[in-house]
Every structure is written in C-alpha cells, then in structure tokens.
C-alpha cells in the first residue's frame, strides 16, 4: 500500500503573532509530533503547513485537512468534526479588521458516534 499523506494546513495572517494563532499552531505542532509517527506506521504520514490567509478574515486561524491520495479534498477541521467556529476580537496588528478565529464549540451532539461508525 502506498502512503497517503494527510496535509494539515494552518491559515494565519502573514506576520501575525497573537495568542489564538500561536496557540493553534503550537497545538497542531504537538499533535503532529505525537501522533504523526503512529499514523505514518499505518501508511498515513502527516505534514503541517503554515499558510498565509491572504487577507481573508474568514481564513484567519483556520485549520484544514486533506489527503489527495484518497481523494479527500481540503476541508476545514470544524466541518470534519461537526463543530462551529467562533471568532473573538484579537489585538494582532496583522489581522485585517482586528479579528481572529478562536476555539470551536459543538453544534451537533451526535457527531462523535458518526465519526467512528462503519
């Protein structure tokens, strides 16, 4: 079986260093560091990419996943997990209109069993 690379992308304004953006990237880095070797053994190497949000406030601090080899298109993590992203004010000068995406909150209580059902 050929490896199917899981690409995790973290979108952030270029040059941003605000708490929510930094915390998200740090969390993703830890996840990839700890889980990456296990997934690679199963044929799913994981990469983490920092991507500029291109001045689109809706992409600030957005996390996506994709795996081209199994035809899984780039999809926001909140959609995959069944969560709704929220935003709060951010004092990062690099963020247009002074907003950054922050933590998510569940809007479907039944997503967990569905994510692991056959």
N, C-alpha and C positions, 0 to 999 in steps of 0.2 A: 504494500500500500504506500502510495506517495504521500508525503507530508502535505497537510492542508493548513497553511499559515493563517492564524487568527490575527487580524490587524486591529489594534485598539488605537483610536485617534482621540487626542485631547485638543479641542479648539480653544484658543485664547487670543486676546488682542496682542499684537506684537509689542514686546517690551513690558507687558503687564507683570506686576509683582504683588498683587493684592492677595489677602488671606484666602478667599474662596478658591481662586485659581491655583495658588500654590498648594493648598490643602488637597485639592482634587488630584493634581499631578503627583503629589507625594503618595497619596493613597493608591493611585494606579501603579506607580513605580513599585511599591511594596507588593501589591497583588501580583504583578508580573514576575517580580523577583522570587516570590514564594511559590506561586502556582505554575509559573512558566515551565520549569524543569519537569514537573509531573505531566503537564499537558503535552510537552514535547515527546516524552516517552510513549505517549498514546498516539503520536502522529499529528499533533496539533501544536507546532511551535507558535509562540505568541510574540508579537512585536508591539511596542508602544511608540507612537509618533506624536510629537508636538506639532500642531498645525495652526498657522495664523487664521484668525476668524475673518479676516478680510474686511473689517469694518462693519460686519453684520452683527448687531447686538444679539440677535436670536441664537447665534452660534457661540457667544462668549461662554466659556467654561463647559461647552457641550462635549460629551463623550460618545463616540460611536464605535461600532464593531463591524467587521466584515470578514468574509472568508471567500475569496474568489474561486478557489478550487472546488468548493461545494455549492457554488452559485448562491451564496448568501450575501446580498448587497449591503453596502454601508447603511447601517440602521442605528439611530440614536439609542443609547442604552436604556433610557427611560421607556421607550416603546417596547424593547425586548423584555424588560422586567415588569411591564404593566404599571409604570409609575408616572406621575405627572410632575414635570419640572416646575419649580417656582423660582422667582427672582427677588432679589432684595438689593437695596442701594449699596454701592461699592465706591470707596474713595480712590480707586485706581485711576490715575490720570490718563492711562492708555485706553480706557474703556469709553467708547462713544456713548453719550447720554448718561454716563456715570452708573451703568447697571451691569451686573454680572450674574450669571446663573449660579444658584447655590444648591443645597440639598434637595432631594426629591421627597415626595410624600405619596403613599399608595392611594390610588383611587379605585382599585379593584381588590377586594379581599380574597378572591378565589384564584389569583394568578399563580400562586406557588404550586398547588397540585397540578395545574395545567402545564406548567413549565417542565414537569418531570413525568408526565403521563406518556404512555407509548403511543 
